[in-house]
Amino acid sequence: MKFASEKIVQLLSHDGIAEYYGSIMPANEARDFFDLLLNTINWKNDEAVIFGRHIITKRKVAWYADQNYPYTYSGKTRQAMPWTSELTILKKLAEDLISTSFNSCLLNLYHDGSEGVAWHSDDEKALARHAPIASLSFGAERKFSFRHKKTKEIISLNLPPGSLLVMRGATQDNWVHSLPKTTRVKNARINLTFRAMVPQIH
């Protein structure tokens, strides 16, 4: 399954590490995984509390992990579900490429280009500080952007199906990222972000 990337591209020139591995599987396998994830994941509309208002997004999400980790972002807490067989395979693929371990995965389903994510950092306290976050994309190719918090420098790239992007180090401290909306994309995209959660002490 695994492609040997010719070159890992470092996207950020300073204040963080974002490594682009390119496609890590053949196109037909990326299509098969898209279909499996679309049909086997327990998708739910995402919810957020923004300026005191309860918002339900068109975008759908799912949260899977080794344990029933609670994950709170945008004012809402989600409880993790156990890994599916497809997620276990993809988790191991990412772990082998990056030489690290993940214990959780946040999945996003964007039905078309009218759905995206605004500028943000993945800096919740439940996440292990400076640990790698591996972003694996399936379905429609979409533009992904970084913006430096102080200089406002923007770095963008397109993420095709089967591609892997890894954020690590001080990236979340110094950069925000987004998936811009676009009228040009009519098809769905699924994104998996494998993460390291800090075990909760009770």
N, C-alpha and C positions, 0 to 999 in steps of 0.2 A: 504493500500500500504506500509506504513512505517514499517520497521523492528526496533525493539528496540535493538540496538547494545549492546552486552554483555559488551564490554569494548572499550572505545575510546583510541587508542594507540597514545602516544606522540612520534613522530619520532625523533625530534631534541633534543639533550641533552643540548644545550646552544644556545644563540644568536638568538632565534626565536621560533616560535610555529608552528608545523605542526601536525595536528590531523587526524588520519586515523579512519574513522567510519566503515570500511568494507562495506559489501553489505547492502543497505538500502531499497531493494525491492526484491521480488521473481524473479527467473531467467526468468520466462515466461514474466513478465512485463518488465524486462530489454530488452528482445528481441523485444517486441512490440514497445517500445519507440525507439529502434535503427531503426526499419523499418520506423516508422513515421518520425523521424528526417531526415533519409536519403532521404525520398521522398517529404517532405514538406518544408524543409529549402531552402532558396535561396542561394545555395552554389556558391562561386566564387574562382578561383585560387588566392592564396595569392600573394602579391607583396611586394617587399622590394628594398630599395636603399642601396647597400653595397659597400663601397669604391667608390662611384660615379657611380656604375653600376646598372641598373634596372634589377632586377631578378624576374621572375615569377615562383613560386613553383608548384610542382605537388600537394602538399597538398592544400586542399580547406578550406576556412574560411567563416564565416558569423558573423555579428555584429548586435545585437538586444538590444533595450533599451526602458525605459519609454518615453524618448524624443529623438529628433533627435541629440543625442550627437555625436560630431565628436571625433574620437579616432585616435591618431597618434602614430604609432610605426614603427620601421624599415624604417623611412623616408617617410611613406605613410599615408595619412589620409583617414579614412573610416567613412561613415555616417550611423547612426543606422537605422534599420528597426523596425516597431512595433512588439510587442510580438505575437507569434502564440499561439494557445490554449495549445499545448503540452508544450511549453516553460513556459507558465504561471503556469501550474500544477507543473512542475519540480522546478521552482523558489520558489513557496510556500513551497514545500517539503523541500528544502534546508534551507529556512528561518525559518521554524518551528523547524528543527533539531538544527540549530545553534543559534537561538534566535537573529537574526539580519535581516536587510533589504537590498536587492540588487536592483539596478536600471538598470542593464545592464548585457549582457552576450556575451562573445566571444566564438564562436564555431569553432572547428577544425575537419576536416575529413581527416583521414589518410587511403589511399586505401589499404595499406599493410605495412609490416615491412620495406620496402625500404624508407619510408617517416617518418621523425622524426623532432625534434626541437633541435637545439644546445643549449649550456649553455646560460642562460639569467636570468634576474630578471624582475618581473612585477613591475617596479618602475617609470612608466611614471607619469609626473606631473598631468595629468588629473585624476589619480586614487586617492581616498581618502587615505592619508598616514596611514599605519598600519591597515587599515580596512581589514576584512576577505575576502579572495578569496576562493570560494567553487568550487572544481573541481569534476565533475561528469562524469563517464566513461561508455561507451556503446560499444558493439561489441567485437572485439578481445582484449584479455588480453595483456597488454604491461607493460614493465619495465619502471619505473619512478625514476629518481635519483636527489638527492640534493648534492651540493658540497659547502663547506664553502669557502668564498672568501679569507680568510687569511691562514687557516690551510690546505686547500685542502682536508679535510676529506670528504669522499663520503658515503652517506646513500641511499640505493636503496630499492624499494619494487615493487611488481607486482600489477597492478590495474585491477581487473576483472570487467566484466560488472555489472552495478548497484552499483558500489562502490563510496564512497565519501571521498575526501581528502580536508582538510581545511588548508590554510596557513594564518597566522595572525601575529600581532605584528611586531617585527623587522626582520622577516624572509627575506623579500626582500632586506633589508639593508645589511644583512650578509651572505646570501646564494644565489647561482644561482641554477637553476634546468633545467633538460633536459628530452626529450623522445628519448632515443638512438635508432638508426636504428638497425634492425636485419633481417637476412635472414630466420629466423625460422617462422615468422608470415606471413601468406599468406592472411589473411582476413582483413576487414576494421575495423577501430576504430573511434568512434565519442566521442569527449571530449567537455564538456561544462564548462566554467569557469565564474561563476556568480561574479559580481564585483560591487563596489560602486564608481561611477564617481562623481567628484566634478562639480556641475552645473556651466556652463560658464557664466560669467558676461559680458554683452555687453554694 
